[in-house]
Amino acid sequence: SSPFVWAASASPITRAMLQGFSLTVSREPFSSYTPNYEWRLKITPAADGCLVSGAITLQSETAGATAASPDVATWTVKAPFHMDLAEVGEYFVCFSEGPSAAYRQIASATSAVLEVMRLSTDHLTKPGVFANQKFSAVTSGIANV
């Protein structure tokens, strides 16, 4: 179990957020001694793991704009935050204690992944001429619906 956990400033995180959102990483006191200005964070698709480049752009790949204590750092996701519908899903929050340290997945207090949700207005059907068609019938025929 990692002494590092993340927390998001918004819940739920949807694929289009005008204000963006932030992620705060904190560690248990005295669990490690790296300064938080050396911490790195990236967000990658869960299917790819932490070895790939970050998929969600952060304001800074290094420590965030704010540091409330030596055991906390906050990163801001660029606003406006927008993803295509095909990119919705689960993402790993990958953390490194410094420029030469490897990235590893960290969890929040409630989840192992960061989930980016669809908007309530997103349609699950594919676009097209008959996209909303539920049934078909022939004229002058009998159709049981």
C-alpha positions, 0 to 999 in steps of 0.5 A: 500500500502506498503512503500517497493518495490523491483527491479530486476537487470535483465529483463526478469528473465529466468529459467536459468541465469548463472550470477544469479540476485539480488533483491533490496528492498527500502522503502520510507524515514521515512516510518519505522525505522527498520534497513535494516540489520534486513530485511528478504526476501524470494521468494515463488510460488504465488500459495503458498503465503508468509507462506511457505519456500522460493523456490528460494535460496538467498545468505542470508536470512538476509540483502544483501551484499550491503546496499547503504543507510539505506532505501535500501538492496540488496539480491543476488540469487545464481548463476548459477540460474536454475529451471526446466521447470515445476517451471516456473511461478509467484512468490511472493517477501515476505518481513519481517522487522525483525526476529520476524515480519511476512512476507508479499508480496511486489510489484515492481514498475511495477508488483505484482509478480516476473515472471520467464520466459521460455527460448526461446529454451524450447519446449512446447510439451511433449517429446516422439516418436510422440512429433512433429507429426502434422498429420497422414496418411495411406500409399496408402490412400488419406490424405488432409493436 
